[in-house]
Amino acid sequence: MNIVSQNQIIGIDVSRDWLDIHCLPNDHRLRIANTAQGHEKLVGIAHDRRALVCFEATGGQEWQLWAALDAAGIAARQLPPAQVKAFATSRGTRAKTDRIDAELIARFMAFRPDAGRTLPAQKLRLLRALTSKRSQLVETRKRLLAQIKARQK
């Protein structure tokens, strides 16, 4: 499957526009655009290093990157933000910048190599998206019915 060197880890702080990257063990840092071209560049870096790529859950901004890494056969894990935050607190890290977050994510993965989750299957991702959309529609319907009742009174 995916061949990964346990001492080669790439931590990424994902934002809408940028990917802040921290590579272990050599502490190499860089920032690339969160675009298809940036994803290709990251795939090349991860492939050359045979590294494990990890990032926090960011409300969906990481999904395209995650899919690109998976398609290229790069091992990637999504980490729970609460665990990374607790790890930062335990280390006494207070500053909150994208660069520092990327390093913390990489160091957390080195500390807990079993943490995180792998990319769910395409059918499961579709099912989750549909379930989420259905919940939004049900909630909207409830709100509209309540507004209609209020106007009828």
Order of alpha helices (4+ residues) and beta strands (2+ residues): beta-beta-beta-alpha-beta-alpha-beta-alpha-alpha-alpha
